[in-house]
Amino acid sequence: MITFNPTNNNFMSRPKNPVQVFNFDSKDLDDGTQLSLYRRMLKPRLIEEKMLILLRQGKISKWFSGIGQEAISVGVASVLNADEYLLPMHRNLGVFTTREIPLYRLFSQWQGKANGFTNGRDRSFHFGTQEFKIVGMISHLGPQFGVADGIALGNVLKDNKQVCAVFTGEGGTSEGDIHEALNVASVWQLPVLFCIANNGYGLSTPTSQQYNCDYLVDRAKGYGMEGHRIQGNNILEVYHNLKDIVSSMRENPRPVMVEFETFRMRGHEEASGTKYVPQELMDQWALKDPIKTYETYLKTTGVLTEVKEAEFKEQIREEINDHLSMAFDEPEVSSTEIKELNDVFQESVIEDVDPSDKQQELRLVDAIAQGLGQAMEQHDNLVIMGQDIAEYGGVFKITEGLLERFGSGRVRNTPICESAILSAAMGLSINGFKAVVEMQFADFVSSGFNPIVNYLAKTNYRWGQNADVVVRMPCGAGVGAGPFHSQTNEAWFTHTPGLKVVYPAFPDDAKGLLAASIADPNPVLFFEHKALYRSVRGMVSENYYHLPLGKANVLTRGEEVTIITYGAGVHWALELDEALKNKCRIVDLRCLMPLDKETIIRAVKATGKVLLLQEDSAFGGIGSDLSAMIAETCFEYLDAPIHRVASLETPIPFAAALETQYLAKSRLVRTLKELLAY
Ligand SMILES: Cc1ncc(C[n+]2csc(CCOP(=O)(O)OP(=O)(O)O)c2C)c(N)n1
């Protein structure tokens, strides 16, 4: 092992002869394996050389080069079994080739064609494939570590003794998601091989501006994790060390961090160049080329001959050219609006399970708790995670008793790590599990926003991997809790294609909709109004049952005005309607995405007047979109302008008088009377 920082000047005095750069030691590796490692590194290198030509000819778009880093990708992929998940980043072509993905599929992927992995929907290495057990990156880098946590948790729960490996560059390690994921992996002792390819630069930023410690792997100690620093350009060092580490991880499941020392020999991506990299560094690292140095070693030991080398290169080049022709011959991708829209969600065939006649009176909070417990019985692959949800039963006591009933494997207290846990929920889904994540308060979802809107929401559309995740969101004001414990932030998510958003107002709806949300293989944000938890009661069927997502409920049949609302608004509207002697037709949306447009339109047409009521502030909220939709579809039926009633455009104040003034309810009577009088 060497002791230098890739961009630090100590390294300038390295020897000039490539053979001396590394102390190769094949140990007891047979010749076949030694040659196979060589061939495996050669393949991505020759593909890249070809890609650089195609890039110059304008035949492919962006290219992120891993030239000089092949030993890391190949070494890691070579020590994992074919059924163990690999989570590569943008410089890990060797992972894909070592897993023997047919090259034409990779080439089609890079050209945005249908034989790729995303139907032209995402570019470069942004794809995954269950067939090859590879989970590709999203651009945001950091969530990848948390996804690996989830996959590893799935492996632990299956007790299959598998390891998964995830990659990042040193730049990515500065992201908070990475810290959270490392912490969770350590607390839960998840068998993840965390691979940090320290290649000196994150785009143009040298390591000295990225972190302020000697070695990134020193951080492993802080996480209570084993760590190793390995010369990433020495394939034998990578292979031997990882083989030992990984087999020990299989025996004794735990996370391990490995920092690979390497160097980025080309620009961040091809168009951006390397002007900011001192030439001496380039020259020094050129001597440590993982393929050339190993090639020289293999030749000195007689394992590789000139003839064999030429044969390998010819075979690989022929394969590349054949597969490139296939990809070039493939037509440009085409689709239809309907197909694109249909692929946003995985098709969900949710069985009809009806409520029974045997009922009991429950509060909203109890109905949710009962529904969650029954869903745990129904799906033995369902894991629930959240802060203080196990022994403590959650801050609203909804998960009380579940630990005792279902055990600590499936009912998991988490550190305060929203991003890592939501990413882990994605990983669980990839590994065949269902997950329910409890946000302690809906407000805190902002700390896990990235994995929800970028991972959970987009993965089915991108490469057909569903995110079987429900995020429970205790939300809403009226509880005197101020700006950070009172928000109803559904509009943050209804705007993002790929997420379902459910918002019940009654106990029976909450139970049936929660069960259906969990049964649904797609990501669902499930809003639970805190002010309704213990104030709203109703009769609830005792059995496990589903209510369909995307069906609104018409609660009253008044003829003069339609009020469309959800959540706490439903109860404000009901109260007022009673006072006004039933003039209102109240539609409880129950589900915001999918939206029951038919019921909305029918109700508007029936009264000719419509009031849209929401607890959230108005601008950019659900009411605004409903208003546009109603104006577009029901214009001729309207007898008055559409009215919206929403909360003030301010953060949510704490003091009772201010909160009351803030809330939409305080303007409801006045606006409704104006509308009735219009
Ligand atoms: C959250 C986020 N911020 C910024 C970027 C832009 N970006 C993409 S890759 C990259 C550098 C990553 O450096 P590193 O993790 O060291 O990997 P390397 O590219 O060196 O292999 C940056 C800044 C991004 N994709 N995502």
The ligand as an SDF file (V2000), in Angstrom:
LIG
                    3D

 26 27  0  0  0  0  0  0  0  0999 V2000
  -25.9520   16.4170   -6.2470 C   0  0  0  0  0  0  0  0  0  0  0  0
  -25.0690   16.6810   -7.4050 C   0  0  0  0  0  0  0  0  0  0  0  0
  -24.2670   17.7540   -7.3980 N   0  0  0  0  0  0  0  0  0  0  0  0
  -23.4520   17.9940   -8.4540 C   0  0  0  0  0  0  0  0  0  0  0  0
  -23.4190   17.1550   -9.5140 C   0  0  0  0  0  0  0  0  0  0  0  0
  -22.5270   17.4360  -10.7240 C   0  0  0  0  0  0  0  0  0  0  0  0
  -21.4410   16.4400  -10.7760 N   0  0  0  0  0  0  0  0  0  0  0  0
  -21.5820   15.2810  -11.4150 C   0  0  0  0  0  0  0  0  0  0  0  0
  -20.2800   14.2840  -11.2460 S   0  0  0  0  0  0  0  0  0  0  0  0
  -19.4720   15.4410  -10.3200 C   0  0  0  0  0  0  0  0  0  0  0  0
  -18.1030   15.1570   -9.8030 C   0  0  0  0  0  0  0  0  0  0  0  0
  -18.1120   13.8930   -9.0420 C   0  0  0  0  0  0  0  0  0  0  0  0
  -16.8450   13.6720   -8.5470 O   0  0  0  0  0  0  0  0  0  0  0  0
  -16.4560   12.3140   -7.9060 P   0  0  0  0  0  0  0  0  0  0  0  0
  -17.5280   11.8520   -6.9970 O   0  0  0  0  0  0  0  0  0  0  0  0
  -15.1140   12.4520   -7.3390 O   0  0  0  0  0  0  0  0  0  0  0  0
  -16.4630   11.2910   -9.1230 O   0  0  0  0  0  0  0  0  0  0  0  0
  -15.5860   11.3260  -10.4370 P   0  0  0  0  0  0  0  0  0  0  0  0
  -16.4040   12.0660  -11.4630 O   0  0  0  0  0  0  0  0  0  0  0  0
  -14.3130   11.9850  -10.1270 O   0  0  0  0  0  0  0  0  0  0  0  0
  -15.4230    9.9100  -10.8060 O   0  0  0  0  0  0  0  0  0  0  0  0
  -20.2340   16.5720  -10.1460 C   0  0  0  0  0  0  0  0  0  0  0  0
  -19.8410   17.7760   -9.4070 C   0  0  0  0  0  0  0  0  0  0  0  0
  -24.2950   16.0580   -9.4940 C   0  0  0  0  0  0  0  0  0  0  0  0
  -24.3670   15.2100  -10.5040 N   0  0  0  0  0  0  0  0  0  0  0  0
  -25.0890   15.8420   -8.4420 N   0  0  0  0  0  0  0  0  0  0  0  0
  1  2  1  0
  2  3  1  0
  2 26  2  0
  3  4  2  0
  4  5  1  0
  5  6  1  0
  5 24  2  0
  6  7  1  0
  7  8  2  0
  7 22  1  0
  8  9  1  0
  9 10  1  0
 10 11  1  0
 10 22  2  0
 11 12  1  0
 12 13  1  0
 13 14  1  0
 14 15  2  0
 14 16  1  0
 14 17  1  0
 17 18  1  0
 18 19  2  0
 18 20  1  0
 18 21  1  0
 22 23  1  0
 24 25  1  0
 24 26  1  0
M  CHG  1   7   1
M  END
$$$$
